[in-house]
Amino acid sequence: MKKQGNIKISSENMMPIIKKWLYSDKDIFLREIVANGVDAITKLKKLISMGEAADDGNEFCVKISVDKKNKTLTIEDNGIGMTEEEVENYITRIAFSGASDFLEKYEKANGDGIIGHFGLGFYSAYMVSENVEIFTKSYNGAPAVHWESDGNSTYSIEECDKESRGTKIVMHIAASEKEFTDEGTIKGLVNKYCSFMPYNIYVNFKGDGKDKPLNTTLPLYAKPVKDCTDEEYNKFYTDTFSDYNEPIFRIHLNMDYPFRLKGILYFPKVKNKLELERGKVKLYCNQVFIADNIKEVIPEFLMLLNGVIDCPDIPLNVSRSFLQNDSQVRKISKHITKKVADKLVSLFKTDRPKYEKCWEDIANFIKYGCIKENDFYEQVKDIIIYKDINGKFDSITELTAEKPAENSEKSDEEAKKEQTKAEEKQPVTVYYASDEKQQAQYIKLFKEQGLNAILCDNFIDPHFLSFLEYKCPDKVKFMRIDADVAGALKGEENCEDSALVDIFKNAIGDEKLTVKCEKLKGEKVPAVIIMDEYMRRYSEMGQFYGMSEGDISKTLVLNTASPIIAKVKELDEEKQKFTAQFVYSLALLSFKKLEPDELDKFIQNNLTLLSEYIK
């Protein structure tokens, strides 16, 4: 016979689970208890505004008392308080939300500023306590109540003589958690979890007029942008992140639709352009700290920034530390991404000199964001810029734009060729240098011939250039300045000289080395080394993932326009060998750092020249 019934939950079995597993970090208990006190004050203020309660004129605040000797930690608010019936409802009935009940009872009160929704926060006290007492008196004049429990299945409740309105929670700290009876520790937790709560929080309040709250009740991000000064923005940044380097610039988020969100994101000054340092984006809900770098709300690439985001509409689960995975969270994340992109695009369009000045510090962030978030890439793809070898900044769009012809009058045949080329959508080749010092010789060659190249010297650039080629296959391709230098600087064709090639190949003795002749546009450089772009990229990718470098062949390009190369065949065999080795060493020196044996040979050759010179 089929039977039906109700599932029964035993508090004896549930309490140990709540005490041990409800929160990821036990020190969160302080945030939960203080947040409950803040809620109690917020509820009372709403009732006062509706004429349902009277204001006694006292400062609304939360007071924390640390008693190391008696091993107690007390948190007291002067909010709405509770009656005996409410204590029975909200404390002894686990997961019964006082916030939800309040909003249902007072339909005219909106939920702004009320944090708690699940009624589990109070029980976080048992993560560090062996016994907890509650002393509470309701705003409505009902008798004060004392409640006590050791966290097991039993409790006691009775009237008490508390005179002031509000709730006082006394936690008898367990012997194993004595760190929470240290005033410094508690102040540190207040600073971590409660620094922006909307009412003053005092620790060991003395009442002598010298007490100072530990928190800021109106954080800068909650103020209108027009009311904030540069000095305030910088001070807020320093105080919040303990970073004394002035940030490059910031984005102040402030919106009410389609959801409420406030915050400030700072672009920190990059300490090392070869690194992507992880920042810290603090997430708040109604000025209550939730966690750092929550990936569901903060897109991964934005975690390179420092910032504060406060979103009352984020759907929290029972422990307030984790987010429910719903479409609202995804919308918030996308909106934050859009706001950041909008700010960058606006800066590019309205103050390009400042944008270019900041570029070195924000470049890695933007490139990383493009790779991680396609929506972000689509918004900022036209403001990605690169500094060229002449110190000028150009966007990829500007680099690949078709240059206007000097003579606008074209024959029908020329016009037809151009139309065919446009239809074929041949990508524009953009040359780049990855090491301005090491590749100085190649850069000099380019400059002398009026050619240009961009500088890509950040660690993310090799991957990012491949990413851009993937996104725009018919628009751009990138070649390192030493990958096809002959193609960029080539003068006349058909200048191969097999005899000259043999002289160099025999003198160098490297079977894997390819040697070829080209008449380049300049005559000062006798030879250059080039390496296939895509084979080199493949090798570099392997190194990045811990694989061996791989064997990539190099090509030595002999410049037949050079007087030195032109004279090699006229020399005797010994001098041919010496000259070929010396020219090869010079080319290697411009291409990479010499290996120990290569450097030794180069030094010996120089010494030989010096000896001949001083004879």
C-alpha positions in Angstrom: 0.0 0.0 0.0 1.4 3.4 -1.0 2.0 5.8 1.9 2.8 9.5 2.0 4.3 11.6 4.8 6.5 14.7 5.7 10.2 14.6 5.8 11.4 15.3 9.3 14.6 17.1 10.0 16.3 16.6 13.4 18.0 19.7 14.9 20.4 17.4 16.7 21.7 16.3 13.3 21.4 19.6 11.6 23.3 21.9 14.0 26.7 20.2 13.6 26.4 20.5 9.9 25.4 24.2 10.1 28.3 24.9 12.5 30.9 23.2 10.4 29.8 23.6 6.7 27.5 26.6 6.4 30.4 29.0 5.7 33.7 28.6 3.9 35.6 30.7 6.4 34.7 30.7 10.1 35.6 34.4 10.6 32.6 35.3 8.4 30.5 34.9 11.6 31.4 38.5 12.5 30.0 39.8 9.2 26.8 37.8 9.7 26.1 39.0 13.2 27.0 42.6 12.5 24.9 42.5 9.3 21.9 41.3 11.3 22.4 44.3 13.6 22.6 46.6 10.6 19.3 45.0 9.3 17.7 45.6 12.7 18.6 49.3 12.5 17.4 49.6 8.9 14.1 48.0 9.7 13.6 50.5 12.6 14.4 53.5 10.4 11.9 52.3 7.9 9.2 52.1 10.6 10.2 55.6 11.8 9.8 57.0 8.3 6.3 55.4 8.0 5.3 56.8 11.4 5.1 53.3 13.0 7.9 53.9 15.5 9.5 56.9 17.3 13.1 58.1 17.0 14.8 58.5 20.4 17.5 60.7 18.9 20.4 58.4 19.7 23.0 57.6 17.1 22.2 54.4 15.2 25.3 52.2 15.5 26.7 48.7 16.2 29.0 48.3 19.2 31.4 45.4 19.5 33.0 44.5 22.9 35.9 42.2 23.2 36.6 40.7 26.7 39.7 38.6 26.6 39.6 37.8 30.3 36.1 36.4 30.3 36.4 35.0 26.7 33.4 36.8 25.3 32.6 38.7 22.2 29.5 40.9 22.4 27.8 42.6 19.4 25.0 45.1 20.2 22.7 47.2 18.0 20.0 49.7 18.8 17.7 48.6 16.1 14.2 47.2 16.0 14.7 44.5 18.7 12.6 41.4 19.1 9.7 40.3 21.3 9.6 36.8 22.8 7.4 35.6 20.0 9.8 37.0 17.4 12.7 35.3 19.1 10.8 32.0 18.9 10.1 32.6 15.2 13.4 34.0 14.0 16.0 32.3 16.2 14.6 28.9 17.1 13.1 28.2 13.7 16.2 27.7 11.6 16.2 29.3 8.2 13.1 31.4 8.9 13.8 34.8 7.5 13.1 37.8 9.6 13.8 40.1 6.7 11.2 38.4 4.5 8.6 38.4 7.3 9.2 42.1 7.9 8.8 43.0 4.3 5.6 40.9 4.0 4.2 42.5 7.2 5.0 46.1 6.1 4.1 46.1 2.4 4.9 49.9 2.2 8.5 49.2 3.1 10.8 48.4 0.1 13.7 46.1 0.6 16.5 48.5 0.0 19.2 48.1 2.5 17.8 45.0 4.1 20.4 42.2 3.8 19.2 39.0 5.4 16.8 36.7 3.5 17.4 33.3 4.9 17.6 33.4 8.7 20.8 31.4 9.0 23.3 34.2 9.8 22.8 34.0 13.5 23.9 30.4 13.7 27.3 31.3 12.3 28.1 32.4 15.9 28.3 28.7 16.9 31.3 28.2 14.5 33.4 29.9 17.2 31.3 29.8 20.3 30.4 27.1 22.9 27.5 29.1 24.1 25.5 32.1 22.9 23.1 34.5 24.7 20.7 37.0 23.2 19.4 40.0 25.2 16.8 41.9 23.2 14.0 44.5 23.7 11.5 45.4 21.0 10.8 48.9 19.8 7.1 48.4 20.7 7.7 48.3 24.4 7.2 44.5 25.0 9.2 43.0 27.8 12.8 42.3 27.2 13.9 38.7 26.5 16.9 36.6 27.3 17.6 33.6 25.1 20.4 31.1 25.6 21.7 27.9 23.9 24.8 25.9 23.7 24.1 25.1 20.1 22.6 21.7 20.6 18.9 21.0 20.4 17.8 22.8 23.6 17.5 26.5 24.5 16.1 28.6 27.4 14.1 31.8 27.0 12.8 34.2 29.7 12.2 37.8 30.4 15.1 40.0 31.5 15.7 43.6 32.6 17.3 45.0 29.5 16.3 48.7 29.3 17.4 50.0 25.9 15.8 49.0 22.6 17.8 46.7 20.4 19.6 43.4 20.5 22.8 42.3 22.3 24.4 39.0 21.3 27.0 37.6 23.7 29.2 34.9 22.3 31.2 32.7 24.8 34.1 31.9 22.6 35.3 28.3 22.5 38.8 27.5 23.9 40.0 26.4 20.4 39.0 29.8 18.9 40.6 32.2 21.5 42.0 34.3 18.6 38.5 35.9 18.4 38.9 37.4 21.9 41.8 39.5 20.6 40.8 43.1 19.9 43.3 43.5 17.0 41.9 40.4 15.3 38.3 41.7 15.6 39.3 45.1 14.3 40.9 43.4 11.3 37.7 41.4 10.6 35.6 44.6 10.9 37.9 46.3 8.4 37.7 43.2 6.0 34.0 42.5 6.2 32.3 45.6 7.5 34.3 48.6 6.2 31.4 50.1 4.2 28.4 49.1 6.3 25.9 52.0 6.5 26.0 52.6 10.3 29.0 53.3 12.5 30.7 50.3 14.0 32.7 50.7 17.2 35.0 48.3 18.9 35.2 48.6 22.8 33.2 51.8 22.8 34.2 54.0 25.8 31.7 56.9 25.4 34.3 59.5 26.3 33.8 61.4 23.0 37.1 60.0 21.6 35.5 56.9 20.0 36.0 56.6 16.3 34.1 54.2 14.1 36.1 51.6 12.2 34.0 51.9 9.0 33.0 54.4 6.4 29.2 54.7 6.2 29.1 56.5 2.9 31.8 54.9 0.7 33.0 56.9 -2.3 31.4 54.6 -4.8 28.0 55.4 -3.4 28.4 59.1 -4.1 27.4 60.7 -7.4 30.4 61.0 -9.8 30.1 64.8 -9.9 30.6 65.0 -6.1 33.9 63.0 -6.2 37.3 64.6 -6.5 40.6 63.1 -7.8 42.0 63.3 -4.3 39.1 61.3 -2.9 39.4 58.7 -5.7 43.1 58.3 -5.0 42.6 58.1 -1.2 39.8 55.6 -1.5 42.1 53.5 -3.7 45.0 53.7 -1.3 42.9 53.0 1.8 41.1 50.0 0.2 43.9 48.3 -1.6 47.0 49.5 0.3 48.6 50.4 -3.0 50.4 53.7 -2.8 51.0 53.9 -6.6 48.5 56.3 -8.2 46.2 54.3 -10.5 46.3 55.1 -14.2 42.5 55.9 -14.4 39.2 54.6 -13.1 35.7 53.8 -14.1 32.9 54.9 -11.7 29.8 52.6 -12.2 26.5 54.0 -11.1 23.2 52.7 -12.5 19.7 51.9 -11.4 18.3 50.0 -14.4 18.0 47.2 -15.5 19.5 46.5 -12.1 21.1 48.5 -9.3 24.9 48.6 -9.4 27.5 51.0 -8.0 31.3 50.7 -7.9 34.7 51.9 -8.9 37.2 50.0 -11.0 40.8 51.2 -11.0 43.5 50.4 -13.6 46.6 50.0 -11.5 50.0 51.0 -12.7 51.7 47.9 -14.1 54.9 47.1 -12.2 56.2 44.8 -14.8 55.0 44.7 -18.4 56.0 41.1 -18.7 53.4 40.1 -16.1 49.7 40.0 -15.7 49.3 40.7 -12.0 46.0 39.6 -10.5 44.1 42.4 -8.9 41.3 42.4 -6.4 37.7 43.3 -7.1 35.7 43.3 -3.9 32.0 42.4 -4.3 29.5 44.0 -1.9 25.7 43.7 -1.4 24.1 46.7 0.3 27.6 47.7 1.6 28.1 44.2 3.1 31.3 42.5 1.9 30.6 39.2 0.1 33.9 38.1 -1.4 36.9 39.0 -3.6 37.0 38.2 -7.3 33.7 36.2 -7.6 34.0 34.9 -11.2 30.2 34.6 -11.7 29.8 38.4 -11.4 33.3 39.7 -12.3 34.5 38.6 -15.7 37.9 36.9 -15.4 39.9 39.5 -17.3 38.5 42.3 -15.0 40.2 40.6 -12.1 43.4 42.1 -13.3 42.0 45.4 -12.0 41.4 46.7 -8.5 37.9 47.7 -7.6 34.8 47.7 -5.6 31.4 46.7 -6.9 28.2 46.9 -4.9 25.1 45.2 -6.4 22.0 44.8 -4.1 20.3 42.7 -6.8 22.8 39.8 -6.9 21.0 36.6 -5.9 22.8 35.2 -2.9 22.3 31.8 -1.4 21.8 31.0 2.2 25.4 31.6 3.3 25.6 34.9 1.6 29.1 33.9 0.3 28.0 32.1 -2.9 25.8 33.1 -5.8 22.9 31.4 -7.3 23.6 30.6 -11.0 20.9 32.4 -12.8 20.5 34.7 -15.8 20.5 37.9 -13.7 24.1 37.2 -12.7 25.1 36.8 -16.3 23.4 40.0 -17.2 25.3 41.9 -14.5 28.6 40.4 -15.6 27.9 41.4 -19.3 26.9 44.9 -18.2 30.1 45.4 -16.2 32.1 44.3 -19.3 30.2 46.8 -21.5 30.7 49.7 -19.1 34.5 49.1 -19.0 34.6 48.9 -22.8 32.5 52.1 -23.1 34.9 53.9 -20.9 37.9 52.8 -22.9 36.3 53.7 -26.2 35.2 57.1 -24.8 38.8 57.8 -23.7 40.2 56.8 -27.0 37.8 59.1 -28.9 37.8 62.1 -26.6 41.4 62.2 -25.3 43.6 60.1 -27.5 46.8 61.6 -26.1 45.9 60.4 -22.6 44.8 57.0 -24.0 48.2 56.6 -25.7 50.0 57.7 -22.6 48.2 55.0 -20.6 48.5 52.4 -23.3 51.6 50.6 -21.9 49.9 50.1 -18.6 46.5 49.0 -20.0 47.6 47.1 -23.1 48.0 43.7 -21.5 44.6 44.0 -19.8 42.8 44.9 -23.0 44.5 42.1 -25.0 43.8 39.6 -22.3 40.2 40.7 -22.2 39.8 40.4 -26.0 41.1 36.8 -25.8 38.8 35.9 -22.9 35.6 37.7 -23.8 34.4 38.0 -27.4 31.9 40.7 -26.5 34.6 42.8 -25.1 36.8 42.3 -28.2 33.9 43.3 -30.5 33.6 46.6 -28.5 37.2 47.5 -28.3 38.8 46.0 -31.5 39.0 49.4 -33.2 40.9 51.0 -30.2 43.7 48.4 -30.0 46.8 50.4 -30.7 50.5 49.7 -31.2 53.5 52.0 -31.0 55.6 51.9 -34.2 59.4 52.1 -34.5 59.1 55.9 -35.0 57.2 56.4 -31.7 53.8 56.9 -33.3 50.7 55.1 -32.2 48.4 53.4 -34.7 45.3 51.2 -34.4 45.1 48.0 -36.2 42.5 49.6 -38.4 44.8 52.5 -39.2 47.7 50.1 -39.9 45.6 48.0 -42.4 43.8 50.9 -44.0 44.4 51.2 -47.7 46.8 54.1 -48.4 45.5 56.7 -50.9 47.3 56.6 -54.2 49.5 59.6 -55.0 48.1 59.9 -58.5 44.3 59.6 -58.5 44.2 59.3 -62.3 44.3 55.6 -63.1 44.0 53.7 -66.3 41.1 51.3 -66.8 43.6 48.4 -66.5 45.0 49.7 -63.2 41.5 50.3 -61.8 40.5 46.8 -62.8 43.6 45.3 -61.1 42.8 47.2 -57.9 39.2 46.0 -58.0 40.3 42.4 -58.4 42.8 42.8 -55.5 40.0 44.2 -53.3 37.7 41.4 -54.2 40.4 38.8 -53.3 40.7 40.5 -49.9 44.4 40.0 -49.5 45.5 40.6 -45.9 47.8 43.5 -45.2 51.2 42.4 -43.9 52.2 44.3 -40.7 55.8 43.9 -39.6 56.6 43.9 -35.9 59.7 43.9 -33.6 59.6 41.8 -30.4 62.8 43.2 -28.9 63.7 46.8 -29.8 67.3 46.4 -28.6 68.1 42.9 -30.0 66.5 43.7 -33.3 68.0 47.2 -33.6 69.8 46.4 -36.8 66.6 45.3 -38.6 64.8 48.3 -37.3 67.6 50.5 -38.6 67.2 48.9 -42.0 63.5 49.5 -42.1 63.9 53.2 -41.1 66.6 53.8 -43.7 64.2 52.6 -46.4 61.2 54.4 -45.1 59.5 51.2 -44.0 57.6 50.8 -40.7 57.0 48.2 -38.1 55.2 48.1 -34.7 56.6 47.1 -31.4 55.2 44.0 -29.7 57.4 43.4 -26.7 54.9 42.1 -24.1 54.7 38.4 -23.3 51.1 38.2 -24.4 51.8 39.7 -27.9 52.7 36.5 -29.7 49.4 34.9 -28.7 47.5 38.1 -29.3 48.8 38.6 -32.8 47.7 35.0 -33.7 44.4 35.8 -32.2 44.0 38.9 -34.4 44.9 36.9 -37.5 42.3 34.3 -36.5 39.6 37.0 -36.0 40.6 38.9 -39.2 42.0 36.4 -41.7 41.3 38.5 -44.7 42.5 41.8 -43.1 45.9 41.4 -41.5 48.8 39.1 -41.1 51.9 39.7 -38.9 55.5 39.1 -39.7 58.3 39.7 -37.3 60.9 42.1 -38.6 63.4 39.3 -39.0 61.1 36.8 -40.6 61.0 38.2 -44.1 63.3 41.1 -44.1 64.5 40.3 -47.5 61.0 40.5 -48.8 60.5 43.9 -47.2 63.8 45.4 -48.3 64.5 43.5 -51.5 65.9 45.5 -54.4 66.6 43.7 -57.7 65.5 40.2 -58.5 67.6 37.3 -59.8 70.9 38.0 -58.1 71.6 34.4 -56.9 75.3 33.6 -56.8 75.9 29.9 -56.3 79.7 30.3 -55.9 79.2 32.9 -53.2 76.7 30.7 -51.4 79.1 27.8 -51.5 81.9 29.9 -50.0 79.7 30.8 -47.0 78.2 27.4 -46.5 81.6 25.7 -46.5 83.1 28.4 -44.1 80.2 28.2 -41.6 79.8 24.4 -41.7 76.2 24.3 -40.7 74.3 21.9 -42.9 70.9 23.1 -41.6 71.6 26.7 -42.5 70.2 28.0 -45.8 72.2 30.6 -47.6 70.8 32.8 -50.3 71.7 36.0 -52.1 69.5 39.2 -52.5 70.4 42.7 -53.5 68.9 44.7 -50.7 68.0 48.4 -50.8 70.8 49.4 -48.4 74.5 48.5 -48.8 75.7 49.0 -45.2 74.6 45.6 -43.9 76.5 42.7 -45.5 74.0 40.0 -44.4 70.9 39.3 -42.3 69.3 36.2 -40.8 65.7 35.4 -41.3 63.5 32.7 -39.8 60.1 31.5 -41.0 57.4 33.3 -39.0 55.0 30.5 -38.4 57.6 27.8 -37.7 59.1 30.2 -35.1 55.7 30.8 -33.5 55.1 27.1 -33.3 58.4 26.6 -31.6 57.7 29.5 -29.1 54.3 28.0 -28.3 56.0 24.7 -27.5 58.4 26.5 -25.2 55.6 28.2 -23.5 54.0 24.9 -22.6 57.3 23.4 -21.4 58.2 21.5 -24.6 61.6 21.6 -26.2 62.5 24.5 -28.5 62.5 22.3 -31.7 64.8 22.6 -34.7 63.9 25.6 -36.8 66.1 26.3 -39.8 67.5 29.8 -40.3 68.3 31.5 -43.6 71.4 33.7 -44.1 70.6 36.4 -46.7 73.8 37.8 -48.3 73.4 41.4 -49.4 75.0 41.6 -52.8 74.7 45.4 -52.7 77.3 45.4 -49.8 80.9 46.2 -50.9 82.1 43.6 -48.4 80.0 40.8 -50.0 80.9 41.9 -53.5 84.6 41.5 -52.7 84.5 38.1 -51.0 85.1 36.1 -54.2 88.2 38.1 -54.9 89.9 37.0 -51.6 92.1 34.0 -51.1 90.6 30.9 -49.6 91.8 31.7 -46.0 90.4 35.2 -46.1 87.2 34.0 -47.7 86.6 31.7 -44.8 87.5 34.3 -42.2 85.3 36.9 -43.8 82.3 34.5 -44.2 82.5 33.5 -40.5 82.8 37.1 -39.4 79.9 38.2 -41.5 77.8 35.3 -40.2 78.7 36.2 -36.6 77.6 39.8 -37.2 74.3 38.6 -38.6 73.8 36.3 -35.6 74.6 39.1 -33.2 71.8 41.2 -34.7 69.4 38.2 -34.7 69.9 36.8 -31.2 72.1 36.5 -28.2 75.2 34.5 -29.1 75.8 31.1 -27.6 79.0 30.7 -25.6 80.9 28.9 -28.5 79.6 31.5 -31.0 80.6 34.4 -28.8 84.0 32.9 -28.2 84.6 32.5 -32.0 83.4 36.1 -32.6 85.8 37.4 -29.9 88.7 35.4 -31.4 88.0 36.8 -34.9 87.9 40.4 -33.5 91.2 39.8 -31.8 92.7 38.6 -35.1 91.5 41.8 -36.8 92.9 43.9 -34.0 96.3 42.1 -34.3 96.4 42.8 -38.0 95.4 46.5 -37.5 98.1 47.3 -35.0 101.0 45.6 -36.9 
